Amino acid sequence: MELWKRFDLVMFTGTYNTAILKSYISFVSRTMKHVVKILSLLVAVSAFWIALLQAAIIPRSHTWLLPIYFVVSLGCYGLLMVGIGLMQFPTCPREAVLLQHDITEAKDFLSANGVDVRSD
Amino acid sequence: MELADRAVGLLLSSISLSIFTYYTFWIIILPFVDSDHFIHKYFLPQDYAILVPVFAGITLLSLLSVFIGMVMLKSKKKKA
């Protein structure tokens, strides 16, 4: 690896802290692996789609429609899951009351000890 | 307000279900129906079936990028 070409890594080695450098390199490599994974998945799906087209299994009129249909249905499914999650979200009213008690108690204690508790 | 939450959740899921059924009908079922059936009146011509979602997707992406740009500008201004 030619280190002098990587300006960001040179700045890190300048600090002589090898622990930070190692964790930074591992983070970057993990992110890159993630990006490569997603890109390869996209390429595989499009290759599969083009292979299906060449085999002429699907009627030509639906060539452009089906991928768009799948994307729209995926978006719809996501929206549906969000709606269902919203409807089933538990609110815990008793814990909310206890939390409000704790907040007022902490505010009184802190303002009595001279800490500024105004919330802007 | 959990009632407002549940109302919004119900609204969202009903919107998504209606969009899904309309779009499924439009693309998959309608080509197999005879041309002089009355149901064709309620659906736009099939060329719009591609344009409308693509247009909506592009609008969504542009709105998202505008929002991200505004947030970035605001945070820069606050730091300076």
N, CA and C atoms of all chains as a GROMACS GRO file, in nm:
protein
  600
    1MET      N    1   0.085  -0.119   0.000
    1MET     CA    2   0.000   0.000   0.000
    1MET      C    3   0.089   0.124   0.000
    2GLU      N    4   0.068   0.214  -0.096
    2GLU     CA    5   0.154   0.333  -0.102
    2GLU      C    6   0.094   0.439  -0.012
    3LEU      N    7   0.152   0.452   0.105
    3LEU     CA    8   0.091   0.535   0.207
    3LEU      C    9   0.094   0.682   0.171
    4TRP      N   10   0.196   0.725   0.095
    4TRP     CA   11   0.209   0.868   0.070
    4TRP      C   12   0.099   0.920  -0.022
    5LYS      N   13   0.030   0.828  -0.092
    5LYS     CA   14  -0.079   0.874  -0.178
    5LYS      C   15  -0.207   0.897  -0.100
    6ARG      N   16  -0.217   0.835   0.020
    6ARG     CA   17  -0.338   0.847   0.097
    6ARG      C   18  -0.320   0.960   0.197
    7PHE      N   19  -0.363   1.078   0.165
    7PHE     CA   20  -0.340   1.196   0.250
    7PHE      C   21  -0.402   1.177   0.388
    8ASP      N   22  -0.523   1.117   0.392
    8ASP     CA   23  -0.588   1.104   0.522
    8ASP      C   24  -0.507   1.012   0.614
    9LEU      N   25  -0.452   0.902   0.558
    9LEU     CA   26  -0.375   0.811   0.642
    9LEU      C   27  -0.243   0.875   0.685
   10VAL      N   28  -0.184   0.959   0.598
   10VAL     CA   29  -0.060   1.028   0.636
   10VAL      C   30  -0.086   1.118   0.756
   11MET      N   31  -0.198   1.189   0.754
   11MET     CA   32  -0.228   1.276   0.868
   11MET      C   33  -0.241   1.195   0.995
   12PHE      N   34  -0.298   1.076   0.982
   12PHE     CA   35  -0.313   0.995   1.103
   12PHE      C   36  -0.180   0.940   1.152
   13THR      N   37  -0.096   0.894   1.058
   13THR     CA   38   0.033   0.841   1.104
   13THR      C   39   0.115   0.951   1.168
   14GLY      N   40   0.089   1.077   1.127
   14GLY     CA   41   0.163   1.187   1.187
   14GLY      C   42   0.139   1.197   1.337
   15THR      N   43   0.028   1.146   1.384
   15THR     CA   44   0.004   1.154   1.528
   15THR      C   45   0.076   1.042   1.604
   16TYR      N   46   0.134   0.946   1.532
   16TYR     CA   47   0.206   0.834   1.594
   16TYR      C   48   0.118   0.748   1.683
   17ASN      N   49  -0.012   0.759   1.663
   17ASN     CA   50  -0.100   0.678   1.748
   17ASN      C   51  -0.151   0.561   1.666
   18THR      N   52  -0.090   0.446   1.680
   18THR     CA   53  -0.124   0.334   1.592
   18THR      C   54  -0.260   0.275   1.624
   19ALA      N   55  -0.308   0.291   1.745
   19ALA     CA   56  -0.440   0.235   1.778
   19ALA      C   57  -0.549   0.307   1.699
   20ILE      N   58  -0.540   0.444   1.698
   20ILE     CA   59  -0.640   0.521   1.622
   20ILE      C   60  -0.630   0.488   1.474
   21LEU      N   61  -0.505   0.477   1.422
   21LEU     CA   62  -0.486   0.449   1.281
   21LEU      C   63  -0.549   0.315   1.244
   22LYS      N   64  -0.526   0.213   1.331
   22LYS     CA   65  -0.580   0.080   1.300
   22LYS      C   66  -0.731   0.082   1.298
   23SER      N   67  -0.793   0.149   1.398
   23SER     CA   68  -0.940   0.149   1.403
   23SER      C   69  -0.996   0.225   1.284
   24TYR      N   70  -0.928   0.335   1.243
   24TYR     CA   71  -0.975   0.411   1.126
   24TYR      C   72  -0.969   0.326   1.000
   25ILE      N   73  -0.857   0.255   0.984
   25ILE     CA   74  -0.844   0.170   0.864
   25ILE      C   75  -0.949   0.061   0.863
   26SER      N   76  -0.973   0.001   0.981
   26SER     CA   77  -1.073  -0.107   0.984
   26SER      C   78  -1.213  -0.052   0.956
   27PHE      N   79  -1.243   0.070   1.006
   27PHE     CA   80  -1.374   0.130   0.979
   27PHE      C   81  -1.392   0.157   0.830
   28VAL      N   82  -1.288   0.214   0.767
   28VAL     CA   83  -1.298   0.244   0.624
   28VAL      C   84  -1.315   0.117   0.542
   29SER      N   85  -1.236   0.012   0.579
   29SER     CA   86  -1.247  -0.113   0.502
   29SER      C   87  -1.383  -0.178   0.521
   30ARG      N   88  -1.439  -0.167   0.643
   30ARG     CA   89  -1.572  -0.225   0.666
   30ARG      C   90  -1.675  -0.151   0.582
   31THR      N   91  -1.666  -0.015   0.578
   31THR     CA   92  -1.763   0.062   0.498
   31THR      C   93  -1.750   0.028   0.351
   32MET      N   94  -1.623   0.017   0.304
   32MET     CA   95  -1.601  -0.015   0.163
   32MET      C   96  -1.659  -0.152   0.130
   33LYS      N   97  -1.640  -0.250   0.222
   33LYS     CA   98  -1.693  -0.384   0.197
   33LYS      C   99  -1.844  -0.379   0.186
   34HIS      N  100  -1.906  -0.294   0.271
   34HIS     CA  101  -2.052  -0.280   0.268
   34HIS      C  102  -2.098  -0.225   0.134
   35VAL      N  103  -2.027  -0.119   0.087
   35VAL     CA  104  -2.064  -0.057  -0.041
   35VAL      C  105  -2.047  -0.156  -0.154
   36VAL      N  106  -1.936  -0.233  -0.150
   36VAL     CA  107  -1.910  -0.330  -0.255
   36VAL      C  108  -2.018  -0.438  -0.256
   37LYS      N  109  -2.061  -0.477  -0.134
   37LYS     CA  110  -2.166  -0.580  -0.124
   37LYS      C  111  -2.294  -0.532  -0.190
   38ILE      N  112  -2.334  -0.408  -0.158
   38ILE     CA  113  -2.459  -0.355  -0.212
   38ILE      C  114  -2.451  -0.341  -0.363
   39LEU      N  115  -2.336  -0.289  -0.412
   39LEU     CA  116  -2.319  -0.271  -0.556
   39LEU      C  117  -2.324  -0.405  -0.629
   40SER      N  118  -2.259  -0.507  -0.571
   40SER     CA  119  -2.259  -0.637  -0.637
   40SER      C  120  -2.399  -0.697  -0.639
   41LEU      N  121  -2.477  -0.669  -0.532
   41LEU     CA  122  -2.615  -0.718  -0.532
   41LEU      C  123  -2.695  -0.654  -0.645
   42LEU      N  124  -2.678  -0.521  -0.663
   42LEU     CA  125  -2.747  -0.451  -0.772
   42LEU      C  126  -2.708  -0.508  -0.908
   43VAL      N  127  -2.576  -0.529  -0.926
   43VAL     CA  128  -2.528  -0.581  -1.054
   43VAL      C  129  -2.586  -0.720  -1.079
   44ALA      N  130  -2.592  -0.804  -0.974
   44ALA     CA  131  -2.645  -0.939  -0.989
   44ALA      C  132  -2.792  -0.935  -1.030
   45VAL      N  133  -2.870  -0.846  -0.965
   45VAL     CA  134  -3.013  -0.837  -0.997
   45VAL      C  135  -3.033  -0.793  -1.141
   46SER      N  136  -2.955  -0.691  -1.185
   46SER     CA  137  -2.972  -0.642  -1.322
   46SER      C  138  -2.927  -0.747  -1.423
   47ALA      N  139  -2.821  -0.823  -1.387
   47ALA     CA  140  -2.776  -0.929  -1.478
   47ALA      C  141  -2.883  -1.037  -1.492
   48PHE      N  142  -2.945  -1.071  -1.379
   48PHE     CA  143  -3.053  -1.170  -1.380
   48PHE      C  144  -3.167  -1.122  -1.468
   49TRP      N  145  -3.200  -0.991  -1.454
   49TRP     CA  146  -3.310  -0.936  -1.532
   49TRP      C  147  -3.280  -0.940  -1.680
   50ILE      N  148  -3.155  -0.903  -1.718
   50ILE     CA  149  -3.119  -0.903  -1.860
   50ILE      C  150  -3.117  -1.046  -1.915
   51ALA      N  151  -3.074  -1.142  -1.832
   51ALA     CA  152  -3.075  -1.281  -1.876
   51ALA      C  153  -3.218  -1.327  -1.902
   52LEU      N  154  -3.311  -1.287  -1.812
   52LEU     CA  155  -3.452  -1.323  -1.832
   52LEU      C  156  -3.505  -1.264  -1.962
   53LEU      N  157  -3.464  -1.138  -1.989
   53LEU     CA  158  -3.511  -1.073  -2.110
   53LEU      C  159  -3.463  -1.149  -2.233
   54GLN      N  160  -3.333  -1.188  -2.232
   54GLN     CA  161  -3.277  -1.257  -2.348
   54GLN      C  162  -3.346  -1.390  -2.371
   55ALA      N  163  -3.387  -1.456  -2.261
   55ALA     CA  164  -3.449  -1.588  -2.276
   55ALA      C  165  -3.593  -1.576  -2.326
   56ALA      N  166  -3.645  -1.451  -2.331
   56ALA     CA  167  -3.777  -1.425  -2.390
   56ALA      C  168  -3.890  -1.496  -2.317
   57ILE      N  169  -3.874  -1.515  -2.186
   57ILE     CA  170  -3.980  -1.577  -2.109
   57ILE      C  171  -4.092  -1.475  -2.085
   58ILE      N  172  -4.048  -1.350  -2.055
   58ILE     CA  173  -4.146  -1.247  -2.020
   58ILE      C  174  -4.184  -1.171  -2.146
   59PRO      N  175  -4.314  -1.141  -2.167
   59PRO     CA  176  -4.353  -1.068  -2.289
   59PRO      C  177  -4.287  -0.931  -2.297
   60ARG      N  178  -4.252  -0.892  -2.417
   60ARG     CA  179  -4.173  -0.771  -2.440
   60ARG      C  180  -4.242  -0.646  -2.387
   61SER      N  181  -4.376  -0.647  -2.388
   61SER     CA  182  -4.446  -0.525  -2.350
   61SER      C  183  -4.424  -0.493  -2.203
   62HIS      N  184  -4.391  -0.594  -2.122
   62HIS     CA  185  -4.377  -0.571  -1.978
   62HIS      C  186  -4.233  -0.548  -1.935
   63THR      N  187  -4.140  -0.524  -2.034
   63THR     CA  188  -3.998  -0.515  -2.001
   63THR      C  189  -3.969  -0.407  -1.898
   64TRP      N  190  -4.015  -0.286  -1.928
   64TRP     CA  191  -3.985  -0.176  -1.837
   64TRP      C  192  -4.080  -0.171  -1.720
   65LEU      N  193  -4.198  -0.231  -1.736
   65LEU     CA  194  -4.298  -0.217  -1.630
   65LEU      C  195  -4.262  -0.295  -1.506
   66LEU      N  196  -4.211  -0.421  -1.523
   66LEU     CA  197  -4.196  -0.506  -1.406
   66LEU      C  198  -4.095  -0.456  -1.302
   67PRO      N  199  -3.975  -0.408  -1.342
   67PRO     CA  200  -3.887  -0.358  -1.235
   67PRO      C  201  -3.946  -0.239  -1.161
   68ILE      N  202  -4.011  -0.148  -1.236
   68ILE     CA  203  -4.073  -0.032  -1.171
   68ILE      C  204  -4.184  -0.079  -1.077
   69TYR      N  205  -4.257  -0.181  -1.123
   69TYR     CA  206  -4.364  -0.234  -1.038
   69TYR      C  207  -4.308  -0.288  -0.907
   70PHE      N  208  -4.193  -0.361  -0.918
   70PHE     CA  209  -4.134  -0.416  -0.796
   70PHE      C  210  -4.085  -0.306  -0.703
   71VAL      N  211  -4.025  -0.200  -0.761
   71VAL     CA  212  -3.976  -0.091  -0.677
   71VAL      C  213  -4.092  -0.022  -0.607
   72VAL      N  214  -4.201   0.002  -0.683
   72VAL     CA  215  -4.316   0.070  -0.622
   72VAL      C  216  -4.378  -0.017  -0.513
   73SER      N  217  -4.385  -0.149  -0.539
   73SER     CA  218  -4.445  -0.235  -0.437
   73SER      C  219  -4.357  -0.244  -0.314
   74LEU      N  220  -4.223  -0.237  -0.333
   74LEU     CA  221  -4.133  -0.236  -0.217
   74LEU      C  222  -4.154  -0.111  -0.134
   75GLY      N  223  -4.168   0.005  -0.204
   75GLY     CA  224  -4.195   0.129  -0.131
   75GLY      C  225  -4.326   0.122  -0.056
   76CYS      N  226  -4.428   0.064  -0.120
   76CYS     CA  227  -4.560   0.049  -0.055
   76CYS      C  228  -4.549  -0.039   0.068
   77TYR      N  229  -4.472  -0.148   0.056
   77TYR     CA  230  -4.456  -0.239   0.169
   77TYR      C  231  -4.388  -0.170   0.285
   78GLY      N  232  -4.283  -0.088   0.253
   78GLY     CA  233  -4.217  -0.013   0.360
   78GLY      C  234  -4.311   0.081   0.430
   79LEU      N  235  -4.391   0.153   0.350
   79LEU     CA  236  -4.487   0.248   0.407
   79LEU      C  237  -4.589   0.175   0.495
   80LEU      N  238  -4.632   0.057   0.448
   80LEU     CA  239  -4.728  -0.021   0.525
   80LEU      C  240  -4.670  -0.062   0.659
   81MET      N  241  -4.542  -0.107   0.659
   81MET     CA  242  -4.480  -0.147   0.784
   81MET      C  243  -4.467  -0.030   0.880
   82VAL      N  244  -4.436   0.090   0.824
   82VAL     CA  245  -4.427   0.209   0.909
   82VAL      C  246  -4.562   0.240   0.971
   83GLY      N  247  -4.670   0.231   0.887
   83GLY     CA  248  -4.804   0.259   0.939
   83GLY      C  249  -4.844   0.162   1.047
   84ILE      N  250  -4.815   0.032   1.025
   84ILE     CA  251  -4.851  -0.070   1.124
   84ILE      C  252  -4.772  -0.050   1.252
   85GLY      N  253  -4.643  -0.016   1.239
   85GLY     CA  254  -4.563   0.009   1.358
   85GLY      C  255  -4.615   0.127   1.437
   86LEU      N  256  -4.655   0.233   1.365
   86LEU     CA  257  -4.712   0.351   1.432
   86LEU      C  258  -4.838   0.313   1.509
   87MET      N  259  -4.923   0.229   1.446
   87MET     CA  260  -5.049   0.194   1.513
   87MET      C  261  -5.024   0.111   1.636
   88GLN      N  262  -4.916   0.029   1.635
   88GLN     CA  263  -4.899  -0.063   1.747
   88GLN      C  264  -4.799  -0.013   1.849
   89PHE      N  265  -4.761   0.117   1.839
   89PHE     CA  266  -4.655   0.164   1.928
   89PHE      C  267  -4.706   0.174   2.072
   90PRO      N  268  -4.637   0.113   2.171
   90PRO     CA  269  -4.684   0.118   2.310
   90PRO      C  270  -4.643   0.249   2.375
   91THR      N  271  -4.731   0.312   2.450
   91THR     CA  272  -4.702   0.445   2.504
   91THR      C  273  -4.665   0.444   2.652
   92CYS      N  274  -4.696   0.338   2.727
   92CYS     CA  275  -4.661   0.326   2.869
   92CYS      C  276  -4.701   0.450   2.949
   93PRO      N  277  -4.831   0.476   2.972
   93PRO     CA  278  -4.871   0.600   3.039
   93PRO      C  279  -4.824   0.610   3.183
   94ARG      N  280  -4.815   0.492   3.255
   94ARG     CA  281  -4.772   0.500   3.394
   94ARG      C  282  -4.627   0.542   3.405
   95GLU      N  283  -4.542   0.484   3.316
   95GLU     CA  284  -4.401   0.523   3.319
   95GLU      C  285  -4.385   0.669   3.279
   96ALA      N  286  -4.474   0.720   3.193
   96ALA     CA  287  -4.465   0.862   3.155
   96ALA      C  288  -4.489   0.951   3.276
   97VAL      N  289  -4.589   0.916   3.359
   97VAL     CA  290  -4.618   0.996   3.479
   97VAL      C  291  -4.499   0.992   3.574
   98LEU      N  292  -4.443   0.870   3.595
   98LEU     CA  293  -4.327   0.858   3.684
   98LEU      C  294  -4.209   0.941   3.633
   99LEU      N  295  -4.192   0.941   3.501
   99LEU     CA  296  -4.082   1.018   3.442
   99LEU      C  297  -4.100   1.166   3.467
  100GLN      N  298  -4.225   1.215   3.453
  100GLN     CA  299  -4.250   1.357   3.481
  100GLN      C  300  -4.218   1.391   3.626
  101HIS      N  301  -4.256   1.299   3.720
  101HIS     CA  302  -4.221   1.320   3.861
  101HIS      C  303  -4.071   1.333   3.879
  102ASP      N  304  -3.995   1.238   3.814
  102ASP     CA  305  -3.849   1.241   3.825
  102ASP      C  306  -3.792   1.371   3.772
  103ILE      N  307  -3.852   1.419   3.660
  103ILE     CA  308  -3.798   1.541   3.599
  103ILE      C  309  -3.817   1.660   3.692
  104THR      N  310  -3.938   1.675   3.751
  104THR     CA  311  -3.961   1.789   3.840
  104THR      C  312  -3.873   1.779   3.963
  105GLU      N  313  -3.855   1.655   4.015
  105GLU     CA  314  -3.771   1.638   4.133
  105GLU      C  315  -3.627   1.679   4.103
  106ALA      N  316  -3.575   1.634   3.984
  106ALA     CA  317  -3.438   1.669   3.949
  106ALA      C  318  -3.424   1.820   3.929
  107LYS      N  319  -3.526   1.882   3.867
  107LYS     CA  320  -3.519   2.027   3.845
  107LYS      C  321  -3.513   2.102   3.977
  108ASP      N  322  -3.598   2.060   4.074
  108ASP     CA  323  -3.597   2.129   4.204
  108ASP      C  324  -3.460   2.116   4.271
  109PHE      N  325  -3.408   1.990   4.271
  109PHE     CA  326  -3.280   1.966   4.337
  109PHE      C  327  -3.169   2.050   4.274
  110LEU      N  328  -3.165   2.051   4.140
  110LEU     CA  329  -3.057   2.121   4.072
  110LEU      C  330  -3.068   2.271   4.090
  111SER      N  331  -3.192   2.326   4.080
  111SER     CA  332  -3.205   2.472   4.097
  111SER      C  333  -3.174   2.512   4.240
  112ALA      N  334  -3.203   2.420   4.338
  112ALA     CA  335  -3.166   2.450   4.476
  112ALA      C  336  -3.017   2.454   4.493
  113ASN      N  337  -2.943   2.376   4.412
  113ASN     CA  338  -2.797   2.374   4.423
  113ASN      C  339  -2.730   2.469   4.326
  114GLY      N  340  -2.807   2.556   4.260
  114GLY     CA  341  -2.745   2.663   4.183
  114GLY      C  342  -2.720   2.632   4.037
  115VAL      N  343  -2.779   2.526   3.982
  115VAL     CA  344  -2.761   2.494   3.839
  115VAL      C  345  -2.877   2.556   3.760
  116ASP      N  346  -2.847   2.613   3.644
  116ASP     CA  347  -2.949   2.678   3.562
  116ASP      C  348  -3.032   2.574   3.488
  117VAL      N  349  -3.163   2.562   3.519
  117VAL     CA  350  -3.244   2.459   3.455
  117VAL      C  351  -3.349   2.516   3.362
  118ARG      N  352  -3.330   2.638   3.311
  118ARG     CA  353  -3.423   2.689   3.211
  118ARG      C  354  -3.405   2.612   3.081
  119SER      N  355  -3.513   2.568   3.017
  119SER     CA  356  -3.500   2.494   2.892
  119SER      C  357  -3.545   2.584   2.777
  120ASP      N  358  -3.448   2.620   2.689
  120ASP     CA  359  -3.481   2.708   2.575
  120ASP      C  360  -3.492   2.623   2.451
  121MET      N  361  -5.005   1.168   2.246
  121MET     CA  362  -5.142   1.137   2.204
  121MET      C  363  -5.141   1.009   2.123
  122GLU      N  364  -5.181   0.901   2.184
  122GLU     CA  365  -5.171   0.777   2.107
  122GLU      C  366  -5.283   0.767   2.005
  123LEU      N  367  -5.392   0.841   2.025
  123LEU     CA  368  -5.500   0.834   1.927
  123LEU      C  369  -5.456   0.898   1.795
  124ALA      N  370  -5.384   1.014   1.807
  124ALA     CA  371  -5.334   1.078   1.685
  124ALA      C  372  -5.235   0.989   1.614
  125ASP      N  373  -5.147   0.922   1.694
  125ASP     CA  374  -5.050   0.828   1.635
  125ASP      C  375  -5.122   0.720   1.557
  126ARG      N  376  -5.228   0.662   1.620
  126ARG     CA  377  -5.295   0.550   1.553
  126ARG      C  378  -5.369   0.599   1.430
  127ALA      N  379  -5.422   0.724   1.435
  127ALA     CA  380  -5.492   0.777   1.317
  127ALA      C  381  -5.394   0.794   1.203
  128VAL      N  382  -5.275   0.850   1.233
  128VAL     CA  383  -5.175   0.871   1.128
  128VAL      C  384  -5.128   0.737   1.072
  129GLY      N  385  -5.108   0.638   1.162
  129GLY     CA  386  -5.066   0.506   1.116
  129GLY      C  387  -5.170   0.443   1.026
  130LEU      N  388  -5.296   0.457   1.064
  130LEU     CA  389  -5.404   0.401   0.982
  130LEU      C  390  -5.408   0.469   0.846
  131LEU      N  391  -5.392   0.603   0.846
  131LEU     CA  392  -5.393   0.677   0.721
  131LEU      C  393  -5.281   0.632   0.629
  132LEU      N  394  -5.159   0.619   0.686
  132LEU     CA  395  -5.044   0.578   0.607
  132LEU      C  396  -5.065   0.440   0.545
  133SER      N  397  -5.111   0.344   0.629
  133SER     CA  398  -5.125   0.208   0.577
  133SER      C  399  -5.236   0.201   0.473
  134SER      N  400  -5.344   0.280   0.492
  134SER     CA  401  -5.452   0.277   0.392
  134SER      C  402  -5.404   0.337   0.260
  135ILE      N  403  -5.325   0.446   0.269
  135ILE     CA  404  -5.271   0.507   0.147
  135ILE      C  405  -5.183   0.408   0.072
  136SER      N  406  -5.095   0.340   0.149
  136SER     CA  407  -5.003   0.247   0.083
  136SER      C  408  -5.078   0.130   0.021
  137LEU      N  409  -5.180   0.077   0.092
  137LEU     CA  410  -5.256  -0.035   0.037
  137LEU      C  411  -5.332   0.005  -0.089
  138SER      N  412  -5.391   0.127  -0.086
  138SER     CA  413  -5.468   0.169  -0.204
  138SER      C  414  -5.376   0.189  -0.323
  139ILE      N  415  -5.257   0.252  -0.297
  139ILE     CA  416  -5.163   0.271  -0.408
  139ILE      C  417  -5.121   0.136  -0.465
  140PHE      N  418  -5.095   0.040  -0.373
  140PHE     CA  419  -5.050  -0.090  -0.420
  140PHE      C  420  -5.156  -0.160  -0.504
  141THR      N  421  -5.282  -0.161  -0.457
  141THR     CA  422  -5.386  -0.231  -0.532
  141THR      C  423  -5.411  -0.163  -0.666
  142TYR      N  424  -5.416  -0.026  -0.665
  142TYR     CA  425  -5.440   0.045  -0.791
  142TYR      C  426  -5.330   0.013  -0.890
  143TYR      N  427  -5.204   0.018  -0.845
  143TYR     CA  428  -5.092  -0.004  -0.936
  143TYR      C  429  -5.089  -0.148  -0.985
  144THR      N  430  -5.118  -0.244  -0.896
  144THR     CA  431  -5.122  -0.383  -0.938
  144THR      C  432  -5.229  -0.404  -1.045
  145PHE      N  433  -5.348  -0.350  -1.018
  145PHE     CA  434  -5.456  -0.359  -1.115
  145PHE      C  435  -5.412  -0.303  -1.250
  146TRP      N  436  -5.354  -0.182  -1.244
  146TRP     CA  437  -5.316  -0.108  -1.363
  146TRP      C  438  -5.223  -0.190  -1.451
  147ILE      N  439  -5.116  -0.246  -1.384
  147ILE     CA  440  -5.011  -0.306  -1.465
  147ILE      C  441  -5.038  -0.452  -1.496
  148ILE      N  442  -5.090  -0.526  -1.399
  148ILE     CA  443  -5.092  -0.671  -1.420
  148ILE      C  444  -5.226  -0.718  -1.473
  149ILE      N  445  -5.335  -0.665  -1.417
  149ILE     CA  446  -5.465  -0.724  -1.450
  149ILE      C  447  -5.522  -0.662  -1.577
  150LEU      N  448  -5.504  -0.528  -1.592
  150LEU     CA  449  -5.570  -0.459  -1.703
  150LEU      C  450  -5.531  -0.507  -1.842
  151PRO      N  451  -5.404  -0.545  -1.868
  151PRO     CA  452  -5.375  -0.594  -2.004
  151PRO      C  453  -5.453  -0.718  -2.043
  152PHE      N  454  -5.503  -0.792  -1.944
  152PHE     CA  455  -5.575  -0.915  -1.978
  152PHE      C  456  -5.724  -0.894  -1.989
  153VAL      N  457  -5.771  -0.768  -1.975
  153VAL     CA  458  -5.914  -0.741  -1.982
  153VAL      C  459  -5.947  -0.691  -2.122
  154ASP      N  460  -6.067  -0.724  -2.173
  154ASP     CA  461  -6.106  -0.679  -2.307
  154ASP      C  462  -6.109  -0.527  -2.317
  155SER      N  463  -6.081  -0.476  -2.437
  155SER     CA  464  -6.064  -0.331  -2.453
  155SER      C  465  -6.194  -0.255  -2.428
  156ASP      N  466  -6.310  -0.318  -2.450
  156ASP     CA  467  -6.433  -0.240  -2.437
  156ASP      C  468  -6.504  -0.264  -2.305
  157HIS      N  469  -6.429  -0.311  -2.204
  157HIS     CA  470  -6.486  -0.323  -2.070
  157HIS      C  471  -6.496  -0.186  -2.007
  158PHE      N  472  -6.596  -0.169  -1.918
  158PHE     CA  473  -6.617  -0.036  -1.861
  158PHE      C  474  -6.505   0.005  -1.765
  159ILE      N  475  -6.428  -0.094  -1.714
  159ILE     CA  476  -6.331  -0.064  -1.608
  159ILE      C  477  -6.217   0.024  -1.661
  160HIS      N  478  -6.196   0.018  -1.797
  160HIS     CA  479  -6.086   0.096  -1.852
  160HIS      C  480  -6.106   0.245  -1.835
  161LYS      N  481  -6.234   0.286  -1.809
  161LYS     CA  482  -6.256   0.430  -1.790
  161LYS      C  483  -6.187   0.482  -1.666
  162TYR      N  484  -6.174   0.393  -1.563
  162TYR     CA  485  -6.121   0.442  -1.435
  162TYR      C  486  -5.971   0.443  -1.430
  163PHE      N  487  -5.904   0.393  -1.534
  163PHE     CA  488  -5.759   0.388  -1.531
  163PHE      C  489  -5.702   0.469  -1.645
  164LEU      N  490  -5.592   0.544  -1.614
  164LEU     CA  491  -5.526   0.622  -1.718
  164LEU      C  492  -5.464   0.528  -1.821
  165PRO      N  493  -5.430   0.580  -1.940
  165PRO     CA  494  -5.362   0.495  -2.038
  165PRO      C  495  -5.232   0.441  -1.983
  166GLN      N  496  -5.193   0.322  -2.032
  166GLN     CA  497  -5.082   0.251  -1.970
  166GLN      C  498  -4.947   0.320  -1.983
  167ASP      N  499  -4.935   0.415  -2.080
  167ASP     CA  500  -4.808   0.485  -2.090
  167ASP      C  501  -4.781   0.565  -1.965
  168TYR      N  502  -4.889   0.612  -1.901
  168TYR     CA  503  -4.869   0.688  -1.777
  168TYR      C  504  -4.820   0.601  -1.664
  169ALA      N  505  -4.838   0.466  -1.678
  169ALA     CA  506  -4.804   0.378  -1.566
  169ALA      C  507  -4.655   0.382  -1.537
  170ILE      N  508  -4.572   0.412  -1.640
  170ILE     CA  509  -4.429   0.425  -1.615
  170ILE      C  510  -4.397   0.566  -1.570
  171LEU      N  511  -4.459   0.664  -1.637
  171LEU     CA  512  -4.420   0.803  -1.612
  171LEU      C  513  -4.449   0.847  -1.470
  172VAL      N  514  -4.567   0.812  -1.418
  172VAL     CA  515  -4.608   0.865  -1.288
  172VAL      C  516  -4.515   0.820  -1.175
  173PRO      N  517  -4.480   0.691  -1.160
  173PRO     CA  518  -4.391   0.656  -1.050
  173PRO      C  519  -4.251   0.713  -1.068
  174VAL      N  520  -4.201   0.715  -1.194
  174VAL     CA  521  -4.068   0.771  -1.216
  174VAL      C  522  -4.066   0.918  -1.178
  175PHE      N  523  -4.170   0.990  -1.221
  175PHE     CA  524  -4.179   1.131  -1.187
  175PHE      C  525  -4.185   1.151  -1.037
  176ALA      N  526  -4.267   1.069  -0.970
  176ALA     CA  527  -4.280   1.080  -0.824
  176ALA      C  528  -4.147   1.049  -0.756
  177GLY      N  529  -4.076   0.945  -0.807
  177GLY     CA  530  -3.947   0.911  -0.748
  177GLY      C  531  -3.846   1.022  -0.763
  178ILE      N  532  -3.844   1.084  -0.884
  178ILE     CA  533  -3.749   1.194  -0.906
  178ILE      C  534  -3.783   1.311  -0.817
  179THR      N  535  -3.912   1.343  -0.804
  179THR     CA  536  -3.951   1.453  -0.715
  179THR      C  537  -3.907   1.425  -0.572
  180LEU      N  538  -3.929   1.299  -0.527
  180LEU     CA  539  -3.890   1.264  -0.391
  180LEU      C  540  -3.740   1.282  -0.370
  181LEU      N  541  -3.659   1.232  -0.468
  181LEU     CA  542  -3.515   1.243  -0.454
  181LEU      C  543  -3.471   1.389  -0.450
  182SER      N  544  -3.531   1.473  -0.537
  182SER     CA  545  -3.490   1.614  -0.539
  182SER      C  546  -3.528   1.683  -0.409
  183LEU      N  547  -3.649   1.652  -0.356
  183LEU     CA  548  -3.689   1.712  -0.228
  183LEU      C  549  -3.594   1.672  -0.116
  184LEU      N  550  -3.556   1.541  -0.115
  184LEU     CA  551  -3.463   1.494  -0.014
  184LEU      C  552  -3.330   1.567  -0.022
  185SER      N  553  -3.276   1.583  -0.145
  185SER     CA  554  -3.146   1.648  -0.157
  185SER      C  555  -3.156   1.794  -0.118
  186VAL      N  556  -3.268   1.860  -0.152
  186VAL     CA  557  -3.285   2.000  -0.110
  186VAL      C  558  -3.287   2.011   0.041
  187PHE      N  559  -3.359   1.916   0.106
  187PHE     CA  560  -3.365   1.917   0.252
  187PHE      C  561  -3.227   1.898   0.313
  188ILE      N  562  -3.151   1.799   0.258
  188ILE     CA  563  -3.017   1.773   0.311
  188ILE      C  564  -2.928   1.895   0.292
  189GLY      N  565  -2.940   1.960   0.173
  189GLY     CA  566  -2.859   2.079   0.148
  189GLY      C  567  -2.891   2.191   0.245
  190MET      N  568  -3.021   2.212   0.273
  190MET     CA  569  -3.059   2.317   0.367
  190MET      C  570  -3.006   2.290   0.506
  191VAL      N  571  -3.016   2.163   0.549
  191VAL     CA  572  -2.967   2.129   0.683
  191VAL      C  573  -2.816   2.152   0.692
  192MET      N  574  -2.744   2.112   0.585
  192MET     CA  575  -2.599   2.131   0.587
  192MET      C  576  -2.562   2.280   0.592
  193LEU      N  577  -2.635   2.362   0.513
  193LEU     CA  578  -2.606   2.505   0.512
  193LEU      C  579  -2.632   2.566   0.650
  194LYS      N  580  -2.744   2.522   0.711
  194LYS     CA  581  -2.779   2.578   0.842
  194LYS      C  582  -2.673   2.544   0.945
  195SER      N  583  -2.623   2.418   0.942
  195SER     CA  584  -2.523   2.379   1.042
  195SER      C  585  -2.393   2.452   1.018
  196LYS      N  586  -2.359   2.478   0.890
  196LYS     CA  587  -2.237   2.553   0.860
  196LYS      C  588  -2.248   2.695   0.911
  197LYS      N  589  -2.368   2.754   0.891
  197LYS     CA  590  -2.386   2.894   0.934
  197LYS      C  591  -2.375   2.906   1.084
  198LYS      N  592  -2.427   2.802   1.154
  198LYS     CA  593  -2.424   2.808   1.300
  198LYS      C  594  -2.282   2.798   1.352
  199LYS      N  595  -2.199   2.716   1.280
  199LYS     CA  596  -2.062   2.698   1.327
  199LYS      C  597  -1.979   2.824   1.301
  200ALA      N  598  -2.010   2.895   1.192
  200ALA     CA  599  -1.927   3.011   1.152
  200ALA      C  600  -1.959   3.137   1.234
   0.00000   0.00000   0.00000
